[in-house]
Amino acid sequence: MLNDKMLFYNNFAEQFDKRMNMYETNRRLEIIFENLLLNNNIKNAKLLDAGCGTGWFSKKAYELGADVVSMDLGENLLSIVKKKCNSQRVIGSILDIPFDKNTFDYVICTEVIEHTVNPKQAVKELSRVLKPGGILILTVPNKIWKWSVIIANALKIRPYEGFENWVGYYELKKWIVECNFVIEEFFGFNLIPIFSRVTMPINKKIDKFCKFISPLMINIGLKARKI
């Protein structure tokens, strides 16, 4: 049975987009579709948006011609996805994905695994449903920054009552290799923890020119190919 922590976002699905910081979301859309997938033709490819939320990443993949499956635990969230794109919508957990192994050409999972009880199991499941040679695109918040959300939650700046099992930079890299992936790109992004019209261009410049401080950045991103 699903508990309230697992369905935290689903409980305010209608207000979810209004509460999102679209500067941060648009930055992830840019990184995934304009950088990591720039040289990949996803048209007609079977793509899973794992933990799709309200569907911004599903929408973009659908617009690029992918055969998109939008999966989330929350039925209310999937109803919002329906308004954005005509993807296949499936209720399911990334800890137990309701598809056979070797189903998808691409899996996108952005800022999701940390909201589960077992992020490592989530990575294993994402690997299982990918075809050999398939591509995983994953982003997560960096564990060294978890203190910031603890403070934000305490001050009611970011009231969140779901799971917060953040993953470390080198810990995630180890998991990816153990789950039969070859890492093609692995990096940090966003150094300034305020996402606004002013700070996002600065973050982008830091991301581009200061790759050596990737382990210290707020978010971790990767592109990996399943062996």
C-alpha contacts under 8 A as a table, 3 or more apart, distances in Angstrom:
res1	aa1	res2	aa2	distance
2	L	6	M	6.29
2	L	7	L	7.13
3	N	6	M	5.52
3	N	7	L	6.57
4	D	7	L	5.09
4	D	8	F	5.72
4	D	162	G	7.61
5	K	8	F	5.16
5	K	161	E	6.15
5	K	162	G	4.18
5	K	163	F	6.23
6	M	73	L	7.78
6	M	115	H	7.64
6	M	116	T	7.34
6	M	162	G	6.24
6	M	163	F	7.26
7	L	10	N	5.13
7	L	11	N	6.38
7	L	73	L	6.97
7	L	74	G	6.32
7	L	162	G	7.72
8	F	11	N	5.55
8	F	12	F	7.61
8	F	160	Y	7.88
8	F	161	E	6.63
8	F	162	G	5.68
9	Y	12	F	5.83
9	Y	13	A	6.22
9	Y	16	F	7.25
9	Y	53	G	7.89
9	Y	74	G	7.67
9	Y	77	L	7.83
10	N	13	A	4.97
10	N	73	L	7.87
10	N	74	G	4.92
10	N	75	E	7.18
10	N	76	N	5.73
10	N	77	L	5.62
11	N	76	N	7.62
12	F	15	Q	5.54
12	F	16	F	6.00
13	A	16	F	4.93
13	A	17	D	7.85
13	A	54	T	7.51
13	A	76	N	5.81
13	A	77	L	5.26
13	A	80	I	7.38
14	E	17	D	7.44
14	E	76	N	7.82
14	E	77	L	7.86
14	E	80	I	7.40
15	Q	18	K	5.37
15	Q	19	R	6.40
16	F	19	R	5.27
16	F	20	M	6.30
16	F	54	T	7.52
17	D	20	M	5.12
17	D	54	T	7.29
20	M	25	T	7.68
21	N	24	E	5.59
21	N	25	T	6.43
21	N	195	F	7.20
22	M	25	T	4.74
22	M	26	N	5.70
23	Y	26	N	5.26
23	Y	27	R	6.20
23	Y	195	F	5.95
23	Y	196	S	6.08
23	Y	197	R	7.20
23	Y	200	M	7.12
24	E	27	R	5.09
24	E	28	R	6.52
24	E	195	F	5.86
24	E	200	M	7.87
25	T	28	R	5.23
25	T	29	L	6.30
26	N	29	L	4.90
26	N	30	E	6.08
27	R	30	E	5.09
27	R	31	I	6.21
27	R	200	M	7.91
28	R	31	I	5.03
28	R	32	I	6.07
29	L	32	I	5.29
29	L	33	F	5.93
29	L	34	E	7.68
29	L	57	F	6.75
30	E	33	F	5.49
30	E	34	E	5.10
30	E	35	N	6.79
31	I	34	E	5.75
31	I	35	N	5.00
31	I	36	L	6.24
32	I	35	N	5.74
32	I	36	L	4.97
32	I	37	L	6.02
32	I	137	I	7.29
33	F	36	L	6.11
33	F	37	L	5.01
33	F	38	L	6.09
33	F	60	K	7.98
34	E	37	L	6.25
34	E	38	L	5.05
35	N	38	L	5.14
36	L	39	N	7.71
36	L	137	I	7.78
36	L	185	E	7.97
36	L	223	K	6.66
37	L	40	N	5.04
37	L	41	N	7.75
38	L	41	N	7.92
42	I	45	A	5.09
42	I	61	A	7.74
42	I	64	L	6.92
42	I	65	G	6.74
42	I	66	A	5.43
43	K	64	L	6.07
43	K	65	G	4.26
43	K	66	A	4.60
43	K	67	D	7.55
44	N	65	G	5.77
44	N	66	A	4.67
44	N	67	D	5.43
45	A	65	G	7.90
45	A	66	A	5.09
45	A	67	D	5.69
45	A	104	F	7.89
45	A	105	D	5.98
45	A	106	Y	7.31
46	K	66	A	6.26
46	K	67	D	4.76
46	K	68	V	6.15
46	K	69	V	7.68
46	K	103	T	7.81
46	K	104	F	5.18
46	K	105	D	5.31
46	K	106	Y	6.50
47	L	61	A	7.97
47	L	66	A	6.38
47	L	67	D	5.93
47	L	68	V	4.90
47	L	69	V	6.16
47	L	104	F	5.73
47	L	105	D	5.98
47	L	106	Y	4.65
47	L	107	V	5.63
47	L	108	I	7.51
48	L	68	V	5.95
48	L	69	V	4.84
48	L	70	S	6.21
48	L	71	M	7.24
48	L	104	F	6.65
48	L	106	Y	6.34
48	L	107	V	4.73
48	L	108	I	6.18
49	D	52	C	5.28
49	D	57	F	7.02
49	D	58	S	6.02
49	D	68	V	7.13
49	D	69	V	6.11
49	D	70	S	4.98
49	D	71	M	6.11
49	D	107	V	6.08
49	D	108	I	4.96
49	D	109	C	6.07
50	A	70	S	6.62
50	A	71	M	5.26
50	A	72	D	6.66
50	A	94	I	6.50
50	A	107	V	6.90
50	A	108	I	6.10
50	A	109	C	5.02
50	A	110	T	7.91
50	A	112	V	7.91
51	G	70	S	7.57
51	G	71	M	5.58
51	G	72	D	4.59
51	G	73	L	7.38
51	G	93	S	7.59
51	G	94	I	6.92
51	G	109	C	6.42
51	G	110	T	7.64
51	G	112	V	5.96
52	C	55	G	5.26
52	C	56	W	7.67
52	C	57	F	7.06
52	C	58	S	6.88
52	C	70	S	5.69
52	C	71	M	5.71
52	C	72	D	5.66
52	C	109	C	7.60
53	G	56	W	7.85
53	G	72	D	6.47
53	G	74	G	7.99
53	G	77	L	5.79
53	G	78	L	7.27
53	G	81	V	7.67
54	T	77	L	5.28
54	T	78	L	6.51
54	T	80	I	5.43
54	T	81	V	5.00
55	G	58	S	4.92
55	G	59	K	5.91
55	G	70	S	7.23
55	G	78	L	7.67
55	G	80	I	7.28
55	G	81	V	4.66
55	G	84	K	6.78
55	G	85	C	7.88
56	W	59	K	5.14
56	W	60	K	6.46
56	W	81	V	7.82
56	W	84	K	7.58
57	F	60	K	5.20
57	F	61	A	6.21
58	S	61	A	5.19
58	S	62	Y	5.95
58	S	68	V	6.52
58	S	69	V	7.68
58	S	70	S	6.27
58	S	81	V	7.81
58	S	85	C	7.28
58	S	87	S	7.19
59	K	62	Y	5.10
59	K	63	E	6.15
59	K	81	V	7.91
59	K	84	K	5.95
59	K	85	C	5.31
59	K	87	S	7.97
60	K	63	E	5.10
60	K	64	L	6.39
61	A	64	L	5.10
61	A	65	G	6.59
61	A	66	A	5.62
61	A	68	V	6.89
62	Y	65	G	5.15
62	Y	66	A	5.16
62	Y	67	D	6.76
62	Y	68	V	6.04
62	Y	85	C	6.82
62	Y	86	N	7.67
62	Y	87	S	6.92
63	E	66	A	7.46
67	D	87	S	7.30
68	V	87	S	5.17
68	V	88	Q	6.27
69	V	87	S	5.73
69	V	88	Q	4.68
69	V	89	R	5.88
69	V	90	V	7.07
70	S	78	L	7.62
70	S	81	V	7.78
70	S	87	S	6.31
70	S	88	Q	5.98
70	S	89	R	4.83
70	S	90	V	6.15
71	M	78	L	7.72
71	M	89	R	5.96
71	M	90	V	4.77
71	M	91	I	5.63
71	M	92	G	5.89
71	M	93	S	7.72
72	D	75	E	7.48
72	D	77	L	7.41
72	D	78	L	6.92
72	D	90	V	6.71
72	D	91	I	5.24
72	D	92	G	5.41
72	D	93	S	6.43
73	L	91	I	5.17
73	L	92	G	5.04
73	L	93	S	5.66
74	G	77	L	5.21
74	G	78	L	6.45
74	G	91	I	6.71
75	E	78	L	5.12
75	E	79	S	6.42
75	E	91	I	6.57
76	N	79	S	5.14
76	N	80	I	6.80
77	L	80	I	5.25
77	L	81	V	6.52
78	L	81	V	4.83
78	L	82	K	6.33
78	L	89	R	6.45
78	L	90	V	7.82
78	L	91	I	7.90
79	S	82	K	5.17
79	S	83	K	6.99
80	I	83	K	5.34
80	I	84	K	6.94
81	V	84	K	5.20
81	V	85	C	6.38
81	V	89	R	7.96
82	K	85	C	5.57
82	K	86	N	6.10
82	K	87	S	7.27
82	K	89	R	7.78
83	K	86	N	7.92
92	G	96	D	7.27
92	G	97	I	5.97
92	G	98	P	6.24
93	S	96	D	5.36
93	S	97	I	5.57
93	S	98	P	7.77
94	I	97	I	5.13
94	I	113	I	7.68
94	I	122	A	5.40
94	I	125	E	6.57
94	I	126	L	7.19
95	L	116	T	7.73
95	L	118	N	7.48
95	L	121	Q	5.98
95	L	122	A	4.77
95	L	125	E	6.25
96	D	122	A	7.82
96	D	125	E	6.62
97	I	125	E	6.52
97	I	126	L	7.88
97	I	129	V	7.72
99	F	103	T	6.91
99	F	129	V	6.63
100	D	103	T	6.00
100	D	129	V	6.17
101	K	128	R	5.09
101	K	129	V	4.22
101	K	130	L	6.67
101	K	131	K	7.37
102	N	128	R	6.45
102	N	129	V	4.76
102	N	130	L	4.69
102	N	131	K	3.84
102	N	132	P	6.82
103	T	129	V	5.26
103	T	130	L	5.71
103	T	131	K	5.83
104	F	107	V	6.82
104	F	129	V	6.12
104	F	130	L	4.77
104	F	131	K	5.66
104	F	134	G	7.02
105	D	130	L	6.10
105	D	131	K	5.83
105	D	133	G	7.73
105	D	134	G	4.66
105	D	135	I	6.42
106	Y	130	L	6.77
106	Y	134	G	5.63
106	Y	135	I	4.82
106	Y	136	L	5.92
106	Y	137	I	7.71
107	V	126	L	7.03
107	V	130	L	7.00
107	V	134	G	7.99
107	V	135	I	6.41
107	V	136	L	4.92
107	V	137	I	6.17
108	I	136	L	6.12
108	I	137	I	4.78
108	I	138	L	6.01
109	C	112	V	6.31
109	C	113	I	7.73
109	C	136	L	7.88
109	C	137	I	6.29
109	C	138	L	4.93
109	C	139	T	6.64
110	T	113	I	7.97
110	T	137	I	7.68
110	T	138	L	5.39
110	T	139	T	4.58
110	T	140	V	6.38
111	E	114	E	6.87
111	E	115	H	8.00
111	E	138	L	7.77
111	E	139	T	5.49
111	E	140	V	4.64
111	E	141	P	6.72
112	V	115	H	5.57
112	V	116	T	7.50
112	V	139	T	7.99
112	V	140	V	6.98
113	I	116	T	5.59
113	I	118	N	7.75
113	I	119	P	4.93
113	I	122	A	6.17
113	I	123	V	7.67
113	I	140	V	7.17
113	I	165	N	7.95
114	E	117	V	7.90
114	E	119	P	5.84
114	E	140	V	6.88
114	E	141	P	7.68
114	E	163	F	7.07
114	E	164	E	5.72
114	E	165	N	4.64
114	E	166	W	4.86
114	E	167	V	6.86
115	H	119	P	7.81
115	H	162	G	6.56
115	H	163	F	4.63
115	H	164	E	5.45
115	H	165	N	6.22
115	H	166	W	7.95
116	T	119	P	5.91
116	T	122	A	7.86
116	T	163	F	5.92
116	T	164	E	7.57
116	T	165	N	6.81
117	V	163	F	6.77
117	V	165	N	6.91
118	N	121	Q	5.44
118	N	122	A	6.56
118	N	165	N	7.65
119	P	122	A	4.96
119	P	123	V	6.48
119	P	165	N	7.10
119	P	167	V	7.70
120	K	123	V	5.16
120	K	124	K	6.45
120	K	175	W	6.79
121	Q	124	K	5.00
121	Q	125	E	6.28
122	A	125	E	5.11
122	A	126	L	6.22
123	V	126	L	5.08
123	V	127	S	6.28
123	V	175	W	7.44
123	V	176	I	7.25
123	V	179	C	7.33
124	K	127	S	5.14
124	K	128	R	6.17
124	K	179	C	5.91
125	E	128	R	4.91
125	E	129	V	6.46
126	L	129	V	5.70
126	L	130	L	6.59
126	L	136	L	7.66
127	S	130	L	5.33
127	S	136	L	7.74
127	S	179	C	6.43
127	S	180	N	7.45
127	S	181	F	7.88
127	S	226	K	6.95
128	R	131	K	7.91
130	L	134	G	5.53
130	L	135	I	7.39
130	L	136	L	7.82
130	L	226	K	7.14
131	K	134	G	4.99
131	K	226	K	7.22
132	P	225	R	7.96
132	P	226	K	5.31
132	P	227	I	5.50
133	G	225	R	5.65
133	G	226	K	5.01
133	G	227	I	5.84
134	G	225	R	5.62
134	G	226	K	5.45
135	I	223	K	6.87
135	I	224	A	5.74
135	I	225	R	4.66
135	I	226	K	6.44
136	L	222	L	7.84
136	L	223	K	5.71
136	L	224	A	5.25
136	L	225	R	6.32
136	L	226	K	7.60
137	I	221	G	7.59
137	I	222	L	5.84
137	I	223	K	4.80
137	I	224	A	6.79
138	L	221	G	5.78
138	L	222	L	5.44
138	L	223	K	6.74
139	T	219	N	6.90
139	T	220	I	5.46
139	T	221	G	4.38
139	T	222	L	6.52
140	V	166	W	7.57
140	V	167	V	7.36
140	V	219	N	5.72
140	V	220	I	5.34
140	V	221	G	6.74
141	P	145	W	7.55
141	P	166	W	6.43
141	P	167	V	7.16
141	P	218	I	5.85
141	P	219	N	4.27
141	P	220	I	6.01
142	N	145	W	5.81
142	N	146	K	7.25
142	N	166	W	6.53
142	N	167	V	5.99
142	N	168	G	5.60
142	N	169	Y	6.24
142	N	215	P	7.98
142	N	216	L	7.91
142	N	217	M	6.96
142	N	218	I	5.30
142	N	219	N	5.08
142	N	220	I	5.97
143	K	146	K	5.28
143	K	166	W	4.89
143	K	167	V	4.97
143	K	168	G	4.73
143	K	169	Y	7.40
144	I	147	W	7.35
144	I	168	G	6.82
144	I	216	L	7.38
144	I	218	I	7.86
145	W	148	S	5.73
145	W	149	V	7.70
145	W	218	I	6.07
146	K	149	V	5.63
146	K	150	I	6.56
146	K	166	W	7.00
147	W	150	I	5.10
147	W	151	I	6.35
148	S	151	I	5.30
148	S	152	A	6.15
149	V	152	A	4.70
149	V	153	N	5.79
149	V	158	R	7.18
150	I	153	N	5.26
150	I	154	A	6.17
151	I	154	A	5.06
151	I	155	L	6.23
152	A	155	L	5.19
152	A	156	K	6.12
152	A	157	I	4.98
152	A	158	R	5.28
152	A	159	P	7.61
153	N	156	K	4.91
153	N	157	I	5.92
153	N	158	R	4.88
153	N	159	P	5.03
153	N	160	Y	6.51
154	A	157	I	7.66
154	A	159	P	7.92
155	L	158	R	7.66
156	K	159	P	5.16
167	V	171	E	6.64
167	V	172	L	6.29
168	G	171	E	4.99
168	G	172	L	6.02
169	Y	172	L	5.54
169	Y	173	K	6.56
169	Y	215	P	5.81
169	Y	220	I	6.78
170	Y	173	K	5.01
170	Y	174	K	6.24
170	Y	215	P	7.92
171	E	174	K	5.22
171	E	175	W	6.41
172	L	175	W	5.06
172	L	176	I	6.23
173	K	176	I	5.24
173	K	177	V	6.50
173	K	186	F	7.85
174	K	177	V	5.38
174	K	178	E	6.24
175	W	178	E	5.03
175	W	179	C	6.16
176	I	179	C	5.19
176	I	180	N	6.96
176	I	181	F	5.81
176	I	182	V	7.88
176	I	183	I	7.57
176	I	224	A	7.84
177	V	180	N	5.60
177	V	181	F	5.16
177	V	182	V	6.47
177	V	183	I	7.36
178	E	181	F	7.30
180	N	226	K	5.81
180	N	227	I	5.56
181	F	224	A	5.79
181	F	225	R	5.31
181	F	226	K	4.34
181	F	227	I	5.55
182	V	224	A	5.45
182	V	225	R	5.19
182	V	226	K	6.31
182	V	227	I	6.64
183	I	186	F	6.86
183	I	222	L	7.42
183	I	223	K	6.25
183	I	224	A	4.25
183	I	225	R	6.41
184	E	222	L	7.54
184	E	223	K	5.50
184	E	224	A	5.18
184	E	225	R	6.99
185	E	221	G	7.90
185	E	222	L	5.26
185	E	223	K	5.01
185	E	224	A	6.80
186	F	220	I	7.48
186	F	221	G	5.89
186	F	222	L	4.38
186	F	223	K	6.60
187	F	211	K	7.20
187	F	214	S	5.56
187	F	215	P	7.55
187	F	220	I	5.83
187	F	221	G	5.44
187	F	222	L	6.40
188	G	207	D	7.33
188	G	211	K	7.39
188	G	213	I	7.68
188	G	214	S	4.09
188	G	215	P	6.05
188	G	216	L	7.33
188	G	217	M	5.24
188	G	218	I	7.05
188	G	219	N	5.52
188	G	220	I	4.45
188	G	221	G	6.03
189	F	203	N	7.51
189	F	204	K	7.89
189	F	207	D	5.41
189	F	214	S	6.68
189	F	217	M	5.53
189	F	218	I	6.35
189	F	219	N	5.24
189	F	220	I	6.27
189	F	221	G	7.29
190	N	193	P	7.10
190	N	203	N	5.20
190	N	204	K	7.24
190	N	206	I	7.70
190	N	207	D	6.65
190	N	217	M	5.74
190	N	218	I	5.47
190	N	219	N	6.23
191	L	203	N	6.08
191	L	206	I	7.33
191	L	207	D	7.82
191	L	216	L	7.58
191	L	217	M	4.83
191	L	218	I	5.71
192	I	195	F	7.55
192	I	199	T	7.02
192	I	203	N	6.35
192	I	218	I	7.77
193	P	218	I	7.11
194	I	199	T	6.65
195	F	198	V	7.98
195	F	199	T	5.92
195	F	200	M	5.89
196	S	199	T	5.26
196	S	200	M	5.83
197	R	200	M	5.93
197	R	201	P	7.43
198	V	201	P	6.56
198	V	202	I	7.33
199	T	202	I	5.18
199	T	203	N	6.16
200	M	203	N	4.95
200	M	204	K	6.17
201	P	204	K	5.06
201	P	205	K	6.37
202	I	205	K	5.20
202	I	206	I	6.27
203	N	206	I	5.08
203	N	207	D	6.05
204	K	207	D	5.04
204	K	208	K	6.27
205	K	208	K	5.15
205	K	209	F	6.20
206	I	209	F	5.39
206	I	210	C	5.31
206	I	211	K	7.85
207	D	210	C	5.74
207	D	211	K	6.22
207	D	214	S	7.89
208	K	211	K	6.61
210	C	213	I	5.91
210	C	214	S	7.38
211	K	214	S	5.20
212	F	215	P	7.86
213	I	216	L	5.50
213	I	217	M	6.88
214	S	217	M	5.39
214	S	220	I	7.91
215	P	220	I	7.96
217	M	220	I	7.36
